[in-house]
Each structure stands twice: as C-alpha cells, then as structure tokens.
Amino acid sequence: MNRRNLLCGAALAVSVVMSGWPALAAEPLKVGLILPMTGPFASTGRQIEAAAKLYIAEHGSEVAGREIELIVKDDAGVADATKRLAQELIVKEKVEAIAGFGLTPLALAAAPLATRAKVPEIVMAAATSSITEQSPYVVRTSYTTPQVTSKIAEWAAKEGIKSVVTVVSDYGPGIDAETTFAKTFGATGGQVVESLRVPLANPDFSPFLQKVADAKPDAIFVFVPSGVGAPFMKQYVERGLDTTGVQLLADGGITDDDILNSMGDPALAAITGFHYSAAHDSPENKAFVEAFKAANDGMRPNFMAVGGYDGMHLLYAALEKTGGKSDGESLIEAMKGLAWESPRGPMQIDPETRDIVQNVYMRKVERGADGELWNVEIETFPAVKDPVKAGL
C-alpha cells in the first residue's frame, strides 16, 4: 500500500507540473501554390495568389489548431516545371496539399504525383473536364469548360439561333468547348456549319474570321484562353463582323474582368456565359471585390481570383471538418459534398466526381455609371454539373 501510494503521489505530482506547461503546438500545414507568375499567363498567377492571400488575411492563418503556411512557386506555365516543383514541394518541403494550376497541362503534370504521395491537388484554374479523373486526390474549385459551354448552346437555341461557326484555341479546354457546343446545339436542331481551331501560341485570328465572314452564320461561338480575348475582339470589330448581324457568343474568358476595361468598346459586342462576374449582385461578392481591390492597388478580381479564394475556403472547411487531421485521404473525404455561398453564388463539391457544381450565368458587356465596362448577368442556370461526367 505504501508503495502504491508513493507511485500515485509521484504521478499526481508530475500531472500537476505538466498541467502548467503550454500544450505542444501542432505542426504547420504547408500548402504548395504552383502558378504561372511569369510568362504569357502571369495574370492568372497574380490573381490566384492575391485571392489566396486575401482569404488568409480575412480568416486568419490558423484553422483547427494548424497554422497555414503558403509556399508560392512559379512554373511560368510550363508543364515540366510544374512537375518538378510539385515533386520538390512534396518531397523536400513536406507540403500536405498542392494547389493552383493555371492551365490544363499543368494540372495533369501534377496529378500522378498527387496520387503517389496521397496529397490533395486543388485545381483553382484549369478547366478541362477530365482533370479530376486523373487522380482520386484531385478536386476542383474553378469550373469545367463543358459546364459553361453547354448552357451557352442551350441559350443560343432558345434565342432562335440556327447556324453557328465555332472558333476555339487548339488545346484541351478549347476542344472540350467545341465538342460540347456542337453536341448540345445539335441536339436542339441547330447546325454547326464549320469548326475552326486556332493555334494556342501566337494566334492570328484574321484568316479564321474571314472564314466566318464567308460562311455567314447566325452566330460565332468562341473559346480562347484568358488574356487572348482582347486581340480577338479587336480583330472581330476591325473586320466589321459586329455590324453584319453575326452574333458573338463566347466563354466568359474572352471578356476577362482583369482586362475588360482595356478592351474598350469592341467588348460591347460580346454575349458570354460564365460562372463568375465581378458585377455579380450579392453581398458576398460586393465585399469580396471591395476587399480584393483594396489589397491589390485597385486590381479587379476575375474568375481566376474566385477560384483561388474558394480553393482556400475548401481547404479551411475540410481541415475544420477533420479537426486538424491533414492526411490526404481524410482531407479529400472531408471535401466531398462541401457546400457554401461563394462570391460567385452557391457552390458545392460533387461527392461523386470531386468536381464543382455551380450556377452558370449569361452576361452582356455594359458600360456602368462609373464609366467602366462590366459583365452584367442577364440569365441564370442554377446548380450546373459538368455534363460530361453527368453523362448528358
């Protein structure tokens, strides 16, 4: 009994002493943000980085007892660099999530590494439908090209458009757009009279626009990457297509909010479909736009920014759900089915596909009372899934 009492007393003494010690802090959760910060797609990286940092500034750098440490790497839009940086971040920096990915080839380059290391890959920009199928650890907070394009085609048919020429950049999302538009529009009885693919690098639209003029369709449907919209619109107006009655329909990247004001009056010719506009009329978006501009010398957020902002929200919400547990399987399972009110509107991560379910808006460019150009929403298609994965 004396020995037992002695042991109990010693244990109690240790317990009392240790109760006065501070709890050991959990390890920081490192997030590798891989973006094109230089090169032709630098605006994508600039927008996503700014949005991710804004989210952390607004919501604090700690979630579920874990300090969030953002490590930004520049891949310059080159897939080989993306792969190398993802490897370094996972192996040397011990990151527990990788994010960003400004273009489809970049997201695809990292997917096998995400699978091998069981590290979540949060795609904040790239839009080819098949990306989430490349790894069970890929989840998306941007959009899919078919998700938007299918609704543009439905809207065109509803507006009485019967014939269309498609003009798309010749890479994954452009081919997605061409295929989806032709399938959806054709199902309504519409006709795609010609499908034109433009080289992704250094595109000259003149010969393609001449073919459009010769074909005399009711409308032209266009998909080009963000940043290429300005030269396309300029050449479209210079050739007088805006006065011939050929309606210009496009994915919203052509009137990217980041460059819309610099496009001038030619942008007024476009009717676009997209998942985000800086002019979206909601309290959440007004607060987001105001805070983003204040933190970035007046820069207007675009769809890349909202993809980055929501990507950080997804990570925070998943980490809260796991109570700070950050292994890949736990985080991905926690992300499935999450829903929230984004600056873009209501959104959810499809639990079956890990892809995004969100509203798609038809918009027209208008000059506001402030003298600036804005993508003004004129119609809403609610809760749209990726039609490819939905088998539509």
C-alpha positions in Angstrom: 0.0 0.0 0.0 2.8 2.4 0.9 4.5 1.7 -2.5 1.2 2.2 -4.3 0.6 5.4 -2.5 4.1 6.6 -3.3 3.6 5.8 -7.1 0.2 7.6 -7.1 1.7 10.6 -5.4 4.5 10.8 -7.9 2.1 10.5 -10.8 0.0 13.3 -9.3 3.0 15.5 -8.9 4.0 15.0 -12.5 0.5 15.7 -13.6 0.3 18.9 -11.6 3.7 20.1 -13.0 2.8 19.3 -16.6 -0.6 20.9 -16.4 1.3 24.2 -16.1 3.2 23.6 -19.3 2.0 25.0 -22.6 0.5 22.4 -25.0 2.8 21.4 -27.8 1.7 23.3 -30.9 0.6 21.3 -33.9 2.8 21.3 -37.0 2.0 24.0 -39.6 0.1 22.8 -42.6 2.2 23.7 -45.7 0.3 24.4 -48.9 2.3 24.5 -52.2 0.7 27.0 -54.6 2.1 26.4 -58.1 1.2 29.2 -60.5 2.4 30.9 -63.7 3.8 34.0 -62.1 5.8 34.9 -65.2 5.3 34.4 -68.9 2.2 34.8 -71.0 -0.2 33.6 -68.3 1.2 35.6 -65.4 -2.1 37.4 -64.9 -3.6 34.0 -63.8 -0.9 33.5 -61.2 -1.2 37.1 -60.0 -5.0 36.8 -59.5 -4.9 33.5 -57.7 -2.0 34.3 -55.4 -3.7 37.6 -54.4 -7.0 35.8 -53.7 -5.4 33.1 -51.6 -3.6 35.6 -49.5 -6.7 37.7 -49.1 -8.6 34.7 -47.8 -5.9 34.0 -45.2 -5.8 37.7 -44.2 -9.6 37.7 -43.8 -10.0 34.4 -42.0 -6.7 34.1 -40.1 -3.7 31.9 -40.7 -4.8 29.3 -38.2 -7.6 26.7 -38.6 -8.4 23.8 -36.4 -5.2 24.4 -34.4 -3.0 24.3 -37.6 -1.0 27.3 -38.9 -1.4 27.6 -42.7 1.9 28.2 -44.5 1.6 29.1 -48.2 4.6 28.4 -50.4 4.2 30.0 -53.8 6.2 28.6 -56.8 6.4 29.9 -60.3 6.1 27.3 -63.1 5.9 30.0 -65.9 3.1 28.0 -67.5 5.4 25.1 -68.4 4.3 21.6 -67.5 7.8 20.2 -66.9 8.4 22.9 -64.4 5.1 22.2 -62.7 6.0 18.5 -62.3 9.5 19.4 -60.9 8.1 22.0 -58.5 5.3 19.6 -57.3 7.9 16.9 -56.6 10.1 19.3 -54.7 7.2 20.7 -52.6 6.0 17.2 -51.7 9.4 15.6 -51.0 11.5 18.4 -49.6 9.0 20.9 -48.3 6.7 18.2 -47.0 3.6 20.1 -48.1 0.2 18.5 -47.3 -1.7 20.0 -50.3 -0.7 21.4 -53.7 -2.9 24.0 -55.4 -3.1 26.5 -58.3 -2.6 25.0 -61.8 -3.2 27.8 -64.3 -3.6 25.6 -67.4 -4.8 22.0 -68.1 -1.3 20.6 -69.0 0.0 21.9 -65.6 -2.8 20.2 -63.6 -2.3 17.0 -65.5 1.5 17.0 -64.9 1.0 17.1 -61.1 -1.8 14.5 -60.9 0.4 11.4 -60.8 2.5 12.9 -58.0 -0.7 13.7 -56.0 -1.7 10.1 -56.4 1.6 8.6 -55.4 2.1 10.9 -52.4 -1.6 10.9 -51.4 -1.6 14.6 -51.3 -4.7 16.7 -52.3 -4.4 18.7 -55.5 -6.8 21.7 -55.5 -7.3 22.9 -59.1 -8.1 26.6 -59.0 -8.0 27.4 -62.7 -7.6 24.6 -65.3 -10.9 23.7 -66.9 -10.7 20.5 -69.0 -13.4 18.1 -67.9 -11.2 15.1 -67.5 -8.7 16.6 -64.9 -10.5 15.2 -61.8 -10.5 11.8 -63.3 -6.7 11.7 -63.4 -6.3 11.1 -59.7 -8.6 10.4 -56.7 -6.8 13.2 -54.9 -7.8 16.0 -57.4 -10.6 18.4 -56.5 -11.6 21.5 -58.5 -12.8 25.0 -57.5 -12.7 26.7 -60.9 -15.1 25.4 -63.5 -15.3 23.0 -66.4 -15.5 24.2 -69.9 -18.4 21.8 -70.8 -20.3 23.1 -67.8 -20.4 26.6 -69.2 -20.4 25.8 -72.9 -23.5 23.5 -72.7 -25.5 26.4 -71.2 -24.3 28.9 -73.9 -25.5 26.4 -76.6 -28.9 26.0 -74.8 -29.3 29.7 -74.6 -28.4 30.2 -78.3 -31.0 27.7 -79.4 -33.6 29.4 -77.1 -32.8 32.7 -78.7 -33.6 31.3 -82.2 -30.0 31.0 -83.5 -29.9 28.2 -86.1 -26.4 28.2 -87.5 -23.0 28.7 -85.8 -19.3 28.6 -86.7 -17.1 27.6 -83.7 -13.7 29.1 -83.3 -11.6 27.6 -80.4 -8.0 27.5 -79.3 -6.4 24.2 -80.2 -5.8 22.6 -76.7 -7.8 20.6 -74.1 -10.3 23.2 -73.0 -10.9 24.5 -76.5 -11.6 21.0 -77.8 -13.9 20.4 -74.8 -15.8 23.6 -75.7 -16.0 22.8 -79.4 -17.3 19.2 -78.7 -19.8 20.3 -76.1 -21.2 23.2 -78.1 -21.7 21.0 -81.2 -23.4 18.2 -79.2 -25.7 20.4 -77.2 -26.6 22.8 -80.0 -27.1 19.9 -82.4 -29.5 18.2 -80.0 -31.7 21.3 -80.3 -31.8 21.2 -84.1 -29.1 23.8 -84.5 -26.2 23.4 -87.0 -22.5 24.0 -86.6 -21.6 24.8 -90.1 -17.8 24.9 -89.6 -15.4 24.1 -86.7 -12.2 26.1 -86.7 -9.2 25.5 -84.4 -6.7 28.3 -83.8 -3.0 27.6 -82.6 -2.6 28.3 -78.9 0.7 30.0 -79.3 0.8 33.5 -81.0 -2.6 33.2 -82.6 -3.6 35.3 -85.6 -7.4 35.3 -85.9 -7.6 37.1 -89.3 -7.9 34.0 -91.6 -10.4 32.4 -89.2 -12.5 35.5 -89.0 -12.5 35.7 -92.8 -13.9 32.1 -92.9 -16.6 33.2 -90.5 -17.5 36.1 -92.8 -17.6 33.9 -95.8 -19.9 31.3 -94.0 -22.4 33.9 -92.9 -23.7 32.0 -89.9 -26.3 33.4 -87.4 -23.6 33.4 -84.7 -20.0 32.6 -83.9 -19.0 30.7 -80.8 -15.6 31.4 -79.4 -13.3 29.9 -76.8 -9.9 31.3 -76.2 -7.7 31.4 -73.0 -7.9 34.3 -70.6 -5.7 37.2 -71.9 -6.3 36.4 -75.6 -9.8 37.9 -75.7 -8.6 41.5 -76.3 -6.8 40.8 -79.7 -9.7 38.6 -80.8 -12.3 41.2 -80.1 -10.2 43.9 -81.8 -9.9 41.9 -85.0 -13.6 40.9 -84.8 -14.6 44.6 -84.9 -11.9 45.6 -87.4 -13.3 43.1 -89.9 -16.8 44.6 -89.3 -18.3 41.3 -88.1 -20.1 43.2 -85.3 -22.1 45.1 -88.0 -23.0 42.1 -90.2 -25.6 40.6 -87.8 -23.3 37.7 -86.8 -23.9 37.4 -83.1 -20.7 36.8 -81.0 -21.2 34.1 -78.3 -18.3 33.1 -76.1 -17.0 31.6 -72.9 -16.5 34.3 -70.4 -12.7 34.2 -70.5 -12.9 36.3 -73.6 -14.2 39.3 -71.5 -12.0 38.5 -68.5 -12.7 41.1 -65.7 -8.9 41.6 -65.3 -8.5 43.1 -68.8 -12.1 44.1 -69.7 -11.6 47.8 -69.3 -8.6 47.8 -71.5 -10.6 46.2 -74.3 -12.7 49.3 -74.9 -15.9 49.4 -77.0 -15.2 46.2 -79.0 -16.1 44.2 -75.9 -19.6 45.6 -76.1 -20.3 43.1 -78.9 -20.0 40.0 -76.8 -22.6 37.8 -75.2 -20.9 35.4 -72.8 -21.6 32.5 -70.5 -19.6 32.1 -67.3 -19.6 31.2 -63.6 -18.3 34.5 -62.2 -18.5 38.2 -62.9 -17.1 40.9 -60.7 -20.5 42.6 -61.2 -22.4 39.6 -59.6 -25.0 41.2 -57.4 -24.6 39.6 -54.0 -23.4 40.9 -50.6 -20.7 38.3 -50.6 -19.3 39.4 -54.0 -19.5 43.1 -53.2 -17.5 42.5 -50.1 -15.0 40.3 -52.0 -14.5 42.8 -54.8 -14.0 45.7 -52.4 -11.5 43.8 -50.3 -9.6 42.5 -53.3 -9.3 45.9 -54.9 -8.2 47.5 -51.6 -5.5 44.8 -51.1 -4.2 45.0 -54.6 -3.9 48.6 -55.7 -7.4 48.7 -57.3 -7.0 45.5 -59.4 -10.4 44.0 -60.2 -10.8 40.3 -59.3 -11.6 37.9 -62.1 -12.7 34.2 -62.4 -9.2 33.0 -61.5 -9.3 35.0 -58.3 -12.6 33.5 -57.2 -11.2 30.0 -58.0 -8.2 30.7 -55.7 -10.4 32.3 -53.0 -12.8 29.3 -53.0 -9.9 26.9 -53.1 -8.6 28.2 -49.8 -12.1 28.1 -48.4 -12.4 24.4 -49.4 -9.1 23.6 -47.6 -10.1 25.5 -44.4 -13.6 23.9 -44.3 -12.1 20.4 -44.8 -9.5 21.0 -42.1 -12.2 22.2 -39.7 -14.2 19.1 -40.5 -11.3 16.7 -39.8 -10.4 18.6 -36.6 -6.9 19.4 -38.0 -6.2 15.9 -39.3 -4.4 16.5 -42.6 -3.5 13.2 -44.3 -4.7 13.2 -47.9 -7.5 10.6 -47.6 -9.0 12.5 -44.6 -8.9 15.9 -46.4 -10.3 14.6 -49.7 -13.2 12.8 -47.9 -13.9 15.9 -46.0 -14.0 18.0 -49.2 -16.6 15.8 -50.9 -20.0 17.3 -50.7 -19.0 20.6 -49.0 -21.3 23.5 -50.0 -21.1 27.2 -49.3 -22.0 30.6 -50.5 -19.2 31.9 -52.7 -18.7 35.4 -54.2 -19.9 33.7 -57.4 -23.1 32.3 -55.8 -23.9 28.9 -54.3 -21.5 26.1 -55.0 -20.8 22.6 -53.9 -18.1 19.9 -54.5 -19.8 16.9 -56.1 -19.2 14.0 -53.7 -19.0 11.5 -56.7 -16.7 13.4 -59.0 -14.9 15.9 -56.8 -15.8 18.5 -59.4 -17.7 21.7 -58.9 -21.5 22.3 -59.0 -22.4 25.9 -59.5 -24.5 28.5 -61.3 -23.8 29.5 -64.9 -24.7 33.0 -65.9 -25.4 34.5 -69.3 -23.9 38.0 -69.5 -23.6 41.0 -71.7 -20.9 43.7 -71.5 -22.2 47.1 -70.5 -20.6 50.4 -69.5 -21.6 51.3 -66.0 -22.4 54.7 -64.4 -18.7 54.7 -63.3 -17.6 54.6 -66.9 -16.1 51.2 -66.5 -17.1 48.0 -68.5 -18.8 45.2 -66.6 -20.1 41.7 -67.4 -23.7 42.1 -66.4 -25.7 38.9 -65.8 -28.9 38.6 -67.8 -29.9 34.9 -67.1 -29.0 32.2 -64.5 -28.8 28.5 -65.0 -28.7 27.2 -61.4 -26.6 24.3 -59.9 -25.0 23.1 -63.1 -22.9 19.9 -63.0 -20.2 19.0 -65.5 -22.3 17.5 -68.3 -19.5 15.1 -69.4 -19.3 13.4 -66.0 -23.1 13.6 -65.6 -23.5 11.7 -68.9 -25.6 14.4 -70.5 
